[in-house]
Each structure stands twice: as structure tokens, then as C-alpha cells.
Amino acid sequence: MAFTNEEVLAGLAELITDETGIDASEVALEKSFTDDLDIDSISMMTIVVNAEEKFGVTIPDDEVKNLKAVKDAVDYISSNQE
């Protein structure tokens, strides 16, 4: 089952809240993981691993560095679903 962009965003927001305590309402497409949400590399890797499990996608380590904003992650997950 493919997730919609809205479902991916909501799921990511939930994962980010679980990992960092940031309120899910703060997680928006235009937000930068590092600049706006203050997510460090260790938390980011945890979020990536959990997102892979939740959405059934693989996000290669060399792709993670390209995920600068929440929108980048949503777009990547949406376009790489099986």
C-alpha cells in the first residue's frame, strides 16, 4: 500500500516527535532538519531507520545527506515506495 504525501508527512512528524520531543505541529515541509528542527546526525539516523521500517523503503546512507528539509524526505519516501 502506497502512502500519500500527507500520510508520509504525518508519519515523519510522529517519528520526529518520538525521537526529539519536537511537537508534530512544528514539522512542516519547508522546515530544515538541522536549522529549523535542530535535529543532529545521530537523531537523524534514528529517524531514517524508523522511517524505513514504517514506510517500507530503503534510504541509502549516501542519500541521507541530501535530505535537508522535511519535503526532501517526504518526496524521497513517496517516490521510492514499493
Biopython code that builds the backbone (N, CA, C, O; Angstrom):
import numpy as np
from Bio.PDB.StructureBuilder import StructureBuilder

atoms = [
    (1, "MET", "N", (0.833, -1.182, 0.000)),
    (1, "MET", "CA", (0.000, 0.000, 0.000)),
    (1, "MET", "C", (0.880, 1.249, 0.000)),
    (1, "MET", "O", (1.746, 1.412, 0.859)),
    (2, "ALA", "N", (0.651, 2.101, -0.947)),
    (2, "ALA", "CA", (1.432, 3.333, -1.031)),
    (2, "ALA", "C", (0.828, 4.398, -0.110)),
    (2, "ALA", "O", (-0.388, 4.525, 0.027)),
    (3, "PHE", "N", (1.706, 5.130, 0.493)),
    (3, "PHE", "CA", (1.288, 6.233, 1.371)),
    (3, "PHE", "C", (1.184, 7.509, 0.546)),
    (3, "PHE", "O", (1.960, 7.706, -0.390)),
    (4, "THR", "N", (0.234, 8.375, 0.883)),
    (4, "THR", "CA", (0.154, 9.685, 0.245)),
    (4, "THR", "C", (1.212, 10.591, 0.877)),
    (4, "THR", "O", (1.762, 10.274, 1.932)),
    (5, "ASN", "N", (1.489, 11.712, 0.228)),
    (5, "ASN", "CA", (2.445, 12.673, 0.790)),
    (5, "ASN", "C", (2.000, 13.132, 2.176)),
    (5, "ASN", "O", (2.825, 13.313, 3.071)),
    (6, "GLU", "N", (0.686, 13.322, 2.350)),
    (6, "GLU", "CA", (0.165, 13.757, 3.648)),
    (6, "GLU", "C", (0.414, 12.690, 4.719)),
    (6, "GLU", "O", (0.773, 13.008, 5.853)),
    (7, "GLU", "N", (0.220, 11.426, 4.344)),
    (7, "GLU", "CA", (0.456, 10.332, 5.297)),
    (7, "GLU", "C", (1.940, 10.211, 5.640)),
    (7, "GLU", "O", (2.300, 9.938, 6.785)),
    (8, "VAL", "N", (2.798, 10.417, 4.634)),
    (8, "VAL", "CA", (4.244, 10.368, 4.877)),
    (8, "VAL", "C", (4.648, 11.509, 5.815)),
    (8, "VAL", "O", (5.412, 11.297, 6.756)),
    (9, "LEU", "N", (4.140, 12.709, 5.560)),
    (9, "LEU", "CA", (4.450, 13.865, 6.413)),
    (9, "LEU", "C", (3.987, 13.612, 7.842)),
    (9, "LEU", "O", (4.733, 13.857, 8.790)),
    (10, "ALA", "N", (2.764, 13.124, 7.999)),
    (10, "ALA", "CA", (2.240, 12.848, 9.342)),
    (10, "ALA", "C", (3.062, 11.768, 10.036)),
    (10, "ALA", "O", (3.348, 11.875, 11.229)),
    (11, "GLY", "N", (3.441, 10.738, 9.303)),
    (11, "GLY", "CA", (4.254, 9.663, 9.877)),
    (11, "GLY", "C", (5.637, 10.149, 10.275)),
    (11, "GLY", "O", (6.150, 9.791, 11.335)),
    (12, "LEU", "N", (6.237, 10.966, 9.420)),
    (12, "LEU", "CA", (7.554, 11.533, 9.749)),
    (12, "LEU", "C", (7.460, 12.432, 10.974)),
    (12, "LEU", "O", (8.327, 12.395, 11.847)),
    (13, "ALA", "N", (6.414, 13.235, 11.033)),
    (13, "ALA", "CA", (6.226, 14.127, 12.179)),
    (13, "ALA", "C", (6.141, 13.313, 13.467)),
    (13, "ALA", "O", (6.705, 13.692, 14.494)),
    (14, "GLU", "N", (5.429, 12.189, 13.398)),
    (14, "GLU", "CA", (5.305, 11.308, 14.558)),
    (14, "GLU", "C", (6.671, 10.732, 14.965)),
    (14, "GLU", "O", (7.005, 10.689, 16.149)),
    (15, "LEU", "N", (7.453, 10.293, 13.973)),
    (15, "LEU", "CA", (8.787, 9.746, 14.252)),
    (15, "LEU", "C", (9.706, 10.820, 14.844)),
    (15, "LEU", "O", (10.462, 10.548, 15.776)),
    (16, "ILE", "N", (9.639, 12.026, 14.305)),
    (16, "ILE", "CA", (10.472, 13.127, 14.799)),
    (16, "ILE", "C", (10.077, 13.480, 16.232)),
    (16, "ILE", "O", (10.941, 13.729, 17.073)),
    (17, "THR", "N", (8.777, 13.500, 16.510)),
    (17, "THR", "CA", (8.301, 13.774, 17.871)),
    (17, "THR", "C", (8.810, 12.707, 18.839)),
    (17, "THR", "O", (9.285, 13.026, 19.929)),
    (18, "ASP", "N", (8.709, 11.439, 18.435)),
    (18, "ASP", "CA", (9.167, 10.339, 19.293)),
    (18, "ASP", "C", (10.659, 10.450, 19.593)),
    (18, "ASP", "O", (11.095, 10.172, 20.710)),
    (19, "GLU", "N", (11.439, 10.857, 18.592)),
    (19, "GLU", "CA", (12.897, 10.909, 18.743)),
    (19, "GLU", "C", (13.361, 12.164, 19.472)),
    (19, "GLU", "O", (14.295, 12.098, 20.271)),
    (20, "THR", "N", (12.726, 13.307, 19.213)),
    (20, "THR", "CA", (13.268, 14.576, 19.692)),
    (20, "THR", "C", (12.379, 15.313, 20.681)),
    (20, "THR", "O", (12.843, 16.208, 21.388)),
    (21, "GLY", "N", (11.100, 14.942, 20.736)),
    (21, "GLY", "CA", (10.176, 15.664, 21.592)),
    (21, "GLY", "C", (9.617, 16.921, 20.948)),
    (21, "GLY", "O", (8.807, 17.620, 21.558)),
    (22, "ILE", "N", (10.042, 17.223, 19.713)),
    (22, "ILE", "CA", (9.507, 18.372, 18.981)),
    (22, "ILE", "C", (8.039, 18.093, 18.685)),
    (22, "ILE", "O", (7.692, 16.996, 18.247)),
    (23, "ASP", "N", (7.189, 19.064, 18.916)),
    (23, "ASP", "CA", (5.764, 18.896, 18.651)),
    (23, "ASP", "C", (5.535, 18.626, 17.169)),
    (23, "ASP", "O", (6.117, 19.287, 16.309)),
    (24, "ALA", "N", (4.686, 17.652, 16.883)),
    (24, "ALA", "CA", (4.410, 17.267, 15.490)),
    (24, "ALA", "C", (3.914, 18.440, 14.661)),
    (24, "ALA", "O", (4.142, 18.483, 13.452)),
    (25, "SER", "N", (3.243, 19.389, 15.290)),
    (25, "SER", "CA", (2.727, 20.546, 14.548)),
    (25, "SER", "C", (3.856, 21.450, 14.037)),
    (25, "SER", "O", (3.640, 22.268, 13.142)),
    (26, "GLU", "N", (5.058, 21.300, 14.606)),
    (26, "GLU", "CA", (6.215, 22.083, 14.159)),
    (26, "GLU", "C", (6.832, 21.519, 12.879)),
    (26, "GLU", "O", (7.571, 22.213, 12.181)),
    (27, "VAL", "N", (6.527, 20.266, 12.578)),
    (27, "VAL", "CA", (7.136, 19.590, 11.427)),
    (27, "VAL", "C", (6.339, 19.939, 10.178)),
    (27, "VAL", "O", (5.202, 19.498, 10.012)),
    (28, "ALA", "N", (6.945, 20.736, 9.302)),
    (28, "ALA", "CA", (6.294, 21.169, 8.065)),
    (28, "ALA", "C", (7.254, 20.947, 6.902)),
    (28, "ALA", "O", (8.467, 20.862, 7.093)),
    (29, "LEU", "N", (6.702, 20.856, 5.702)),
    (29, "LEU", "CA", (7.506, 20.536, 4.517)),
    (29, "LEU", "C", (8.706, 21.456, 4.346)),
    (29, "LEU", "O", (9.787, 21.000, 3.971)),
    (30, "GLU", "N", (8.528, 22.749, 4.617)),
    (30, "GLU", "CA", (9.612, 23.698, 4.353)),
    (30, "GLU", "C", (10.668, 23.740, 5.456)),
    (30, "GLU", "O", (11.676, 24.430, 5.311)),
    (31, "LYS", "N", (10.458, 23.020, 6.547)),
    (31, "LYS", "CA", (11.405, 23.078, 7.674)),
    (31, "LYS", "C", (12.680, 22.278, 7.368)),
    (31, "LYS", "O", (12.633, 21.171, 6.831)),
    (32, "SER", "N", (13.799, 22.872, 7.724)),
    (32, "SER", "CA", (15.089, 22.199, 7.614)),
    (32, "SER", "C", (15.284, 21.327, 8.857)),
    (32, "SER", "O", (15.001, 21.753, 9.977)),
    (33, "PHE", "N", (15.774, 20.096, 8.641)),
    (33, "PHE", "CA", (16.006, 19.209, 9.786)),
    (33, "PHE", "C", (17.000, 19.811, 10.775)),
    (33, "PHE", "O", (16.786, 19.757, 11.986)),
    (34, "THR", "N", (18.091, 20.386, 10.256)),
    (34, "THR", "CA", (19.125, 20.908, 11.155)),
    (34, "THR", "C", (18.856, 22.334, 11.601)),
    (34, "THR", "O", (18.952, 22.633, 12.791)),
    (35, "ASP", "N", (18.520, 23.222, 10.671)),
    (35, "ASP", "CA", (18.376, 24.641, 11.006)),
    (35, "ASP", "C", (17.096, 24.950, 11.772)),
    (35, "ASP", "O", (17.126, 25.696, 12.751)),
    (36, "ASP", "N", (15.973, 24.385, 11.337)),
    (36, "ASP", "CA", (14.686, 24.715, 11.948)),
    (36, "ASP", "C", (14.301, 23.769, 13.090)),
    (36, "ASP", "O", (13.770, 24.195, 14.115)),
    (37, "LEU", "N", (14.580, 22.479, 12.891)),
    (37, "LEU", "CA", (14.150, 21.492, 13.887)),
    (37, "LEU", "C", (15.278, 21.073, 14.820)),
    (37, "LEU", "O", (15.046, 20.339, 15.781)),
    (38, "ASP", "N", (16.506, 21.533, 14.546)),
    (38, "ASP", "CA", (17.666, 21.268, 15.408)),
    (38, "ASP", "C", (17.884, 19.768, 15.646)),
    (38, "ASP", "O", (18.137, 19.336, 16.770)),
    (39, "ILE", "N", (17.782, 18.988, 14.568)),
    (39, "ILE", "CA", (17.983, 17.538, 14.649)),
    (39, "ILE", "C", (19.441, 17.242, 14.310)),
    (39, "ILE", "O", (19.929, 17.622, 13.246)),
    (40, "ASP", "N", (20.135, 16.557, 15.229)),
    (40, "ASP", "CA", (21.543, 16.229, 14.984)),
    (40, "ASP", "C", (21.648, 14.939, 14.162)),
    (40, "ASP", "O", (20.650, 14.268, 13.901)),
    (41, "SER", "N", (22.874, 14.612, 13.763)),
    (41, "SER", "CA", (23.075, 13.478, 12.850)),
    (41, "SER", "C", (22.678, 12.145, 13.484)),
    (41, "SER", "O", (22.197, 11.252, 12.786)),
    (42, "ILE", "N", (22.871, 12.002, 14.775)),
    (42, "ILE", "CA", (22.508, 10.738, 15.433)),
    (42, "ILE", "C", (20.991, 10.573, 15.457)),
    (42, "ILE", "O", (20.475, 9.503, 15.136)),
    (43, "SER", "N", (20.283, 11.627, 15.834)),
    (43, "SER", "CA", (18.819, 11.568, 15.821)),
    (43, "SER", "C", (18.306, 11.361, 14.401)),
    (43, "SER", "O", (17.333, 10.637, 14.188)),
    (44, "MET", "N", (18.961, 11.999, 13.428)),
    (44, "MET", "CA", (18.537, 11.859, 12.032)),
    (44, "MET", "C", (18.646, 10.410, 11.581)),
    (44, "MET", "O", (17.757, 9.907, 10.894)),
    (45, "MET", "N", (19.724, 9.736, 11.961)),
    (45, "MET", "CA", (19.884, 8.335, 11.559)),
    (45, "MET", "C", (18.796, 7.461, 12.197)),
    (45, "MET", "O", (18.284, 6.540, 11.561)),
    (46, "THR", "N", (18.450, 7.751, 13.443)),
    (46, "THR", "CA", (17.377, 7.004, 14.104)),
    (46, "THR", "C", (16.055, 7.232, 13.375)),
    (46, "THR", "O", (15.294, 6.293, 13.144)),
    (47, "ILE", "N", (15.793, 8.477, 13.019)),
    (47, "ILE", "CA", (14.561, 8.808, 12.293)),
    (47, "ILE", "C", (14.541, 8.098, 10.941)),
    (47, "ILE", "O", (13.504, 7.577, 10.531)),
    (48, "VAL", "N", (15.683, 8.075, 10.245)),
    (48, "VAL", "CA", (15.767, 7.403, 8.942)),
    (48, "VAL", "C", (15.476, 5.913, 9.083)),
    (48, "VAL", "O", (14.688, 5.360, 8.315)),
    (49, "VAL", "N", (16.106, 5.259, 10.058)),
    (49, "VAL", "CA", (15.884, 3.819, 10.268)),
    (49, "VAL", "C", (14.411, 3.553, 10.577)),
    (49, "VAL", "O", (13.820, 2.621, 10.032)),
    (50, "ASN", "N", (13.825, 4.362, 11.444)),
    (50, "ASN", "CA", (12.414, 4.183, 11.788)),
    (50, "ASN", "C", (11.503, 4.466, 10.597)),
    (50, "ASN", "O", (10.476, 3.807, 10.431)),
    (51, "ALA", "N", (11.869, 5.433, 9.775)),
    (51, "ALA", "CA", (11.081, 5.743, 8.571)),
    (51, "ALA", "C", (11.158, 4.590, 7.576)),
    (51, "ALA", "O", (10.165, 4.253, 6.930)),
    (52, "GLU", "N", (12.336, 3.989, 7.455)),
    (52, "GLU", "CA", (12.475, 2.834, 6.561)),
    (52, "GLU", "C", (11.525, 1.719, 6.976)),
    (52, "GLU", "O", (10.856, 1.118, 6.136)),
    (53, "GLU", "N", (11.471, 1.446, 8.277)),
    (53, "GLU", "CA", (10.575, 0.409, 8.785)),
    (53, "GLU", "C", (9.113, 0.797, 8.579)),
    (53, "GLU", "O", (8.312, -0.014, 8.114)),
    (54, "LYS", "N", (8.773, 2.021, 8.922)),
    (54, "LYS", "CA", (7.374, 2.476, 8.874)),
    (54, "LYS", "C", (6.827, 2.488, 7.448)),
    (54, "LYS", "O", (5.685, 2.093, 7.213)),
    (55, "PHE", "N", (7.652, 2.945, 6.491)),
    (55, "PHE", "CA", (7.164, 3.133, 5.128)),
    (55, "PHE", "C", (7.640, 2.062, 4.147)),
    (55, "PHE", "O", (7.275, 2.099, 2.972)),
    (56, "GLY", "N", (8.445, 1.115, 4.611)),
    (56, "GLY", "CA", (8.898, 0.032, 3.748)),
    (56, "GLY", "C", (9.789, 0.489, 2.606)),
    (56, "GLY", "O", (9.703, -0.027, 1.491)),
    (57, "VAL", "N", (10.650, 1.464, 2.893)),
    (57, "VAL", "CA", (11.598, 1.952, 1.885)),
    (57, "VAL", "C", (13.014, 1.780, 2.413)),
    (57, "VAL", "O", (13.228, 1.596, 3.612)),
    (58, "THR", "N", (13.975, 1.845, 1.501)),
    (58, "THR", "CA", (15.381, 1.855, 1.883)),
    (58, "THR", "C", (15.937, 3.225, 1.535)),
    (58, "THR", "O", (15.790, 3.703, 0.410)),
    (59, "ILE", "N", (16.576, 3.848, 2.515)),
    (59, "ILE", "CA", (17.198, 5.155, 2.292)),
    (59, "ILE", "C", (18.702, 4.955, 2.477)),
    (59, "ILE", "O", (19.183, 4.894, 3.609)),
    (60, "PRO", "N", (19.451, 4.853, 1.365)),
    (60, "PRO", "CA", (20.897, 4.628, 1.470)),
    (60, "PRO", "C", (21.583, 5.756, 2.238)),
    (60, "PRO", "O", (21.150, 6.907, 2.195)),
    (61, "ASP", "N", (22.664, 5.404, 2.940)),
    (61, "ASP", "CA", (23.390, 6.398, 3.735)),
    (61, "ASP", "C", (23.806, 7.604, 2.903)),
    (61, "ASP", "O", (23.749, 8.737, 3.380)),
    (62, "ASP", "N", (24.231, 7.363, 1.645)),
    (62, "ASP", "CA", (24.671, 8.493, 0.820)),
    (62, "ASP", "C", (23.496, 9.363, 0.365)),
    (62, "ASP", "O", (23.708, 10.477, -0.114)),
    (63, "GLU", "N", (22.277, 8.876, 0.505)),
    (63, "GLU", "CA", (21.089, 9.666, 0.170)),
    (63, "GLU", "C", (20.651, 10.532, 1.351)),
    (63, "GLU", "O", (20.041, 11.583, 1.156)),
    (64, "VAL", "N", (20.961, 10.096, 2.574)),
    (64, "VAL", "CA", (20.529, 10.813, 3.776)),
    (64, "VAL", "C", (21.057, 12.244, 3.776)),
    (64, "VAL", "O", (20.353, 13.164, 4.195)),
    (65, "LYS", "N", (22.282, 12.438, 3.313)),
    (65, "LYS", "CA", (22.868, 13.789, 3.307)),
    (65, "LYS", "C", (22.106, 14.743, 2.391)),
    (65, "LYS", "O", (22.219, 15.959, 2.540)),
    (66, "ASN", "N", (21.330, 14.208, 1.444)),
    (66, "ASN", "CA", (20.529, 15.045, 0.545)),
    (66, "ASN", "C", (19.182, 15.425, 1.147)),
    (66, "ASN", "O", (18.460, 16.249, 0.587)),
    (67, "LEU", "N", (18.845, 14.831, 2.278)),
    (67, "LEU", "CA", (17.568, 15.116, 2.926)),
    (67, "LEU", "C", (17.747, 16.292, 3.881)),
    (67, "LEU", "O", (17.898, 16.113, 5.089)),
    (68, "LYS", "N", (17.727, 17.483, 3.323)),
    (68, "LYS", "CA", (17.971, 18.694, 4.112)),
    (68, "LYS", "C", (16.701, 19.213, 4.777)),
    (68, "LYS", "O", (16.728, 19.650, 5.927)),
    (69, "ALA", "N", (15.588, 19.163, 4.047)),
    (69, "ALA", "CA", (14.307, 19.659, 4.554)),
    (69, "ALA", "C", (13.322, 18.498, 4.639)),
    (69, "ALA", "O", (13.505, 17.454, 4.013)),
    (70, "VAL", "N", (12.291, 18.707, 5.416)),
    (70, "VAL", "CA", (11.260, 17.674, 5.582)),
    (70, "VAL", "C", (10.693, 17.282, 4.216)),
    (70, "VAL", "O", (10.428, 16.105, 3.971)),
    (71, "LYS", "N", (10.505, 18.260, 3.329)),
    (71, "LYS", "CA", (9.978, 17.987, 1.989)),
    (71, "LYS", "C", (10.872, 17.003, 1.232)),
    (71, "LYS", "O", (10.365, 16.144, 0.512)),
    (72, "ASP", "N", (12.194, 17.115, 1.384)),
    (72, "ASP", "CA", (13.118, 16.192, 0.709)),
    (72, "ASP", "C", (12.850, 14.756, 1.140)),
    (72, "ASP", "O", (12.835, 13.846, 0.312)),
    (73, "ALA", "N", (12.639, 14.558, 2.434)),
    (73, "ALA", "CA", (12.378, 13.217, 2.956)),
    (73, "ALA", "C", (11.034, 12.697, 2.479)),
    (73, "ALA", "O", (10.915, 11.540, 2.077)),
    (74, "VAL", "N", (10.018, 13.559, 2.523)),
    (74, "VAL", "CA", (8.676, 13.157, 2.061)),
    (74, "VAL", "C", (8.735, 12.774, 0.584)),
    (74, "VAL", "O", (8.191, 11.743, 0.188)),
    (75, "ASP", "N", (9.391, 13.597, -0.227)),
    (75, "ASP", "CA", (9.486, 13.306, -1.669)),
    (75, "ASP", "C", (10.245, 12.005, -1.915)),
    (75, "ASP", "O", (9.841, 11.199, -2.753)),
    (76, "TYR", "N", (11.350, 11.798, -1.186)),
    (76, "TYR", "CA", (12.140, 10.585, -1.383)),
    (76, "TYR", "C", (11.323, 9.351, -1.025)),
    (76, "TYR", "O", (11.272, 8.391, -1.794)),
    (77, "ILE", "N", (10.690, 9.374, 0.133)),
    (77, "ILE", "CA", (9.900, 8.226, 0.580)),
    (77, "ILE", "C", (8.743, 7.964, -0.381)),
    (77, "ILE", "O", (8.490, 6.820, -0.756)),
    (78, "SER", "N", (8.042, 9.028, -0.778)),
    (78, "SER", "CA", (6.894, 8.873, -1.684)),
    (78, "SER", "C", (7.293, 8.271, -3.022)),
    (78, "SER", "O", (6.566, 7.444, -3.573)),
    (79, "SER", "N", (8.448, 8.681, -3.549)),
    (79, "SER", "CA", (8.846, 8.201, -4.873)),
    (79, "SER", "C", (9.576, 6.863, -4.827)),
    (79, "SER", "O", (9.839, 6.280, -5.879)),
    (80, "ASN", "N", (9.909, 6.363, -3.647)),
    (80, "ASN", "CA", (10.632, 5.095, -3.542)),
    (80, "ASN", "C", (9.839, 3.995, -2.850)),
    (80, "ASN", "O", (10.408, 2.980, -2.447)),
    (81, "GLN", "N", (8.543, 4.186, -2.711)),
    (81, "GLN", "CA", (7.703, 3.153, -2.104)),
    (81, "GLN", "C", (7.552, 1.995, -3.090)),
    (81, "GLN", "O", (7.587, 2.177, -4.307)),
    (82, "GLU", "N", (7.384, 0.811, -2.529)),
    (82, "GLU", "CA", (7.217, -0.364, -3.405)),
    (82, "GLU", "C", (5.780, -0.547, -3.757)),
    (82, "GLU", "O", (5.437, -1.479, -4.485)),
]
sb = StructureBuilder()
sb.init_structure("model")
sb.init_model(0)
sb.init_chain("A")
sb.init_seg("    ")
for serial, (resi, resn, name, xyz) in enumerate(atoms, 1):
    if name == "N":
        sb.init_residue(resn, " ", resi, " ")
    sb.init_atom(name, np.array(xyz, "f"), 0.0, 1.0, " ", f" {name:<3s}", serial, name[0])
structure = sb.get_structure()
